[in-house]
Amino acid sequence: MRLLLSAFAPELGPLAEDTPPGWEAATVGVGAVSAAAATSALVLDRWPEAVVFLGTCGRYDQRLPLFECLWASEAIATSLEELRGGAYRPGIERRRWMASLPGALPAHAVVVPPAITCTAEGAAQLASLGPVEHLELTGVFEACRLAGVPCGAALVVVNDVGPEAQAQWTANHAEGSRRLVERLRATGFFEGA
């Protein structure tokens, strides 16, 4: 069995009601801490052969178009304060997690700040690390790393990071989630589980 996760049910798109054979679906909550705790509990309870997270993300700039589907090659924990020199992480703290499961979509680094970036200036600074922002991925990847379960994530770009992000996300997240599932199905990703 493989485990399909999302922050909340709408981001599973049509898979919330129609999970592929060999897969189970669950939600892990919003934010890296909730996602880490819930993913750990689910993995320890079900011991899947692999975990795949589905979600939405915001783009920092125009490198990726809206509704572009991607595979997270790595999740990078950071904050604007770190980039500005106003904060730091202890040297022994993990900051990057590589996907341990191959995907069928173009691969991109995903930046995971502790909260949603709401300024154009902040988006421009974080863009140096990757093209998109997402909130849960470091938690999911860390939980799977600790359990030794292969993990990957497919995301869809549904908004520009900045002052209009919430309105764009609200307008686009359902359609984006539908398109992400459609794209993954077209690649045959869910077959053979």
N, C-alpha and C positions, 0 to 999 in steps of 0.2 A: 504494500500500500504506500502511496505517496500522499503527502499532505499539502494542500493548497490553502494558503493563508492570505488574509487581507486585513487592513485596519478595521473596516466595518463592512457589512454585507453588500452594500451597493457597489463597492469596488471589486467584488467578484463578478460583477456583470451577470450575464445569463447563467454562469456556473453556480450561482447561489441556489438556483432551483434545479439545475441540470448538471450535476457533477459527473465528469467522465468516469467510466468504469476504471477501477483500480486507484481512484483518488478519493480522498475525504477532504471536505472544506471546513474551515473554521475562521473566526476573527480573533484578532489579538489586541484591539484597542489602539488608540491614537497616541503617538509619541514613542520614543525609543525605550523608555523605562517600562511602560505598559507592555510594549511589544516583546521585550526581552523576557519579562516574567511570564506572560501568557504563552509565548513560544516554548519556553523551557518546560512549563507544565504540560503542554500538549505533546511535545516530543517525548517526555518521560512517560506519559500515559499511553501513547500509541506506538512509539518506536517506529516511525516511518522509514522507508529506505531512502527517501529524499524529501526536501521541503522546497516549495516554490511560493514566493510571495508575489501577489499582484497588487498594483496600486497606481495612484496618480502622482504626478510631480509637476513642479513649476520650472520654467526655463529662465536662466539668468540673462540670456541674450538670444540672438537670432540663429545660432548654430543649428538648432533643431526646430523644425516647424511645429505648430500646434498639432496635436493628435499623432505625432511621431511616436512609434512604439520602440522600446529599447530594452536591452538586457543590461542589468547592472553588473559591470565588470568588477567594480569595487565600491565599497561604502566608506566615506571619509568623514569622521567625526571632527567637527571644528565649530568655531563661533566667530562672529565679527570681532569680538574683543580680542580673541587670539590673533587674528590677522592684523589688528591694529596695534598689537603689542601691549594691550592692557590686561591680558590674562595669559596663563600658560597651563599646560598639562604636565604632570610629573613625567619624567623620562621613561618610567616603566609602564605608563598607561598606553594601552593599545589605541591607535588612532585610525587604522585602516584595516578593512576586512576585504579579502578577495572573494569573489564568488567561487564556490567549490563545485558548482554544477554548471555544465555548459548550456548555453541557450541557443535559440534559433532566431534571434533578433540582433540588430547591430548593437555592439557593446559600447557602453559609456560609463565613466566614473560618475558616482552620485554623491553629492555633498549632503551631509546630515547635520544641520545645526540644531541647537536645543529648542529653537522656536522658529516660527515662520518669519522669514525676512520680509519686511514691508516697505523698504525704501529702494529706490533705483540705485542709490549710492552703495548700499549694502549688497545688492545683487551684482553690481559691477566688481566689487571686491571679491566676493565669493566665486565669481566666474573664473578666476584664475585656477581654481581647483577642479572644476568640472562644469558641464553645461547645465545640470539640473539639480534641484533641491527636493528632498524628501525627508520625512520625519521619523519613520520607523525602522529603516533598514539596518542600522548598526545594531539595534537590539535583536532583531531576527537573526542576523548573521552571527552575532556573538553567542546566542543561545544554541544555535546549531553547531558552531565550532566547538563549544564546550562538550556537547553531546556526541560529537563525531559523526554528525549526520550531514551529508552533502546538501548544499543550499544554494539557491539562486533567486533572482527576482526579475520580473518583467514589469515595466512601468510604461505609462503613457503620459505625454506632455499635454496638460490641459489648461495651463495658465502661464502668464508672464509673472515672474517674481517682482513684487513691488506694490505700490499703493492700490492697484486695481485687482490684485490677485484673488481676493475673496469673491468678488463679483464674477470674475471669469471662471474660477473653480466651480462656483455654484451653478453657473450656466453650462459648463462643459463636462463635469466629472462623470455623469451617467453615460453620456455619449462616448466619452473617452474610454471608459471601462468596457463598454460594449465592443468598441473597435479593437481594443487590446485582446479580448477573448477571441474575436473573429480572426484576428491576425495570427494568434497562437494556434487556433484550430487549423487554419489554412496551411501552417507549416507541418502539421502532424505531431506537434509537441506533446499532446495528451495521449497519443496512441501507445500501446504496448506497456502500459504501467502495470 
